[in-house]
Amino acid sequence: MSHNRTATAVIVGLASAASFPWLFSTAAHLALMIALVLFGSSHSHQAKEGKVGRTLKLTLATGTGDGTDSPEGGEEGGAPPGLANSAPPLLNAAPQLVPVVNETPEPPSVLSERINAIGNLPQPMETPSVDVTSFPVPSVIEANPSNSAAAPGTGSTPGDGIAGGNGRGQGRGSGVGNGSGNGGPASASIFGVTGRGMRFVYVFDRSASMSGYEGRPLAGAKRELLHSLKELDSIHRFQIIFYNDKPHIMNLDPDRPPQLLFGDEKGRNLAETFVGGIFADGGTRHMEALLLAIQLRPDVIFFLTDADEPKISAPDLRRIRERSRGISINAIEFGSGPSSGRYTFLQQLAAENNGQHVYVDVTSLPHP
């Protein structure tokens, strides 16, 4: 209360300076600053002693001209007589300024309840732990390279696929000796001469001379050809050319160039029909038939003729050699009686083209 009274006394004393405006303004500001300093000092002291619950009021005395207004806690007539009447109108109209401070701290029990309430808030959900080793691991089937070497023919072995599927393996192997295995080159033969490859062309003479000896030369050639085709598999290919003075090739579609046929049952049946319709007549021209066979680019050519004349000239032999690179040409020579032993153009043809030569006595062939 002593601070309040001191502030009130200072403010009341300022009223006497109302007759000097500049002095009054300076004194008013100074009084207000002193009041604020006193108020802050009092509040700090009370806070240290735990007495914060008290209220400080600062009242500016207002002069009403009758001398009846007095500061709170003061006595009536506390102001000097005539002071209120001599105050200027500005002081008389000044509003009452009452700063109120009420900072009562919360009791410790309330603060404890708030802390406990924070602790009871929902906590973040914990991430559940998962044992990854409990999941089933898909099995992987490794390929067995040995299955692909099954020979001869095809084989299939059922196996488990990944993720519940089923798979099937299939392998192919090559045969041994005369004949063929699936997936490899075939070994085909004519009168004991063997050629190995995937593509075969048979070039047989059908001139008039092949009808001699009761037709045994041509009949024996047809029989041997059809037997050779049985040594091929469905993946191998072949073509047949019978020639006299011009070549006659097995062509199923006259509007298209001749093609190699597959060695399956269908191809063999077509070949049997074609061979069955061949008969012997006409002259002999070797080169056209041989060059046509080379154009088909086979691996092996079986060339059969009974003609000692006309011979294939040296320039023609060179042409054949230059064009047949990579092609094996086997020569089968028909003759009557034992071989004379002299070197023939057929032997040269086979020697220059990686082939074999054989002589066949037609008189030893069976009758048709």
Secondary structure, DSSP 8 states (H G I E B T S, - for coil): -HHHHHHHHHHHHHGGGGGSHHHHHHHHHHHHHHHHHHHHHHHHHHHHTT--S-----------SSS----TT--TT-S-TTTTTTS-HHHHT--------------HHHHHHHHHHHHTS----------GGGS---------GGGGG--SS-EEEEEE-GGG-EEEEEE-----SSB--TTS-EEEEETTEEEEESEEEEEEE-SGGGGHHHHHHHHHHHHHHHHHHTT--TT-EEEEEEESSSEEE--S-TTS----EESSHHHHHHHHHHHHT----S---HHHHHHHHHHT--SEEEEEE---SS---HHHHHHHHHH-TT-EEEEEEEESSS------HHHHHHHHTT--EEEEEGGGS---
